[in-house]
């Protein structure tokens, strides 16, 4: 279960809805340094990654999660782990991550991300 939680936390971090995002200026500078070795010209600015959610998409994502109905005892209260003003998850437990990864995330992201992601 802890491996699933680590995977879930990293995946939600890539989408920008949990913790800190991995797409930082330092990471982009490292990529530019790697491309310089390959002979490719570095780009000064690259937009956000195709899998990163915009503010509007985060709003839709969390509204979708809050509107989902699940059977009693299936999972903890989703409203307790979502911080709506910051548009982030908080206090995720292992079972919450398991339910999010297997049941809720595919449904909530289906209409938000482009086909190639």
Buried (B, 14 or more C-beta within 10 A) or exposed (E): EEEBBEEBBEBBBBBBBBBEBEBEEEEBEEEBEEEEEEEEEEEEEEEEEEBBBEEEBBEBBBEBBEEEEEEEEEBBEBEEBBEEEEBBBEEBEBBBBBBBBEBBBEEBBEEBBEEEE
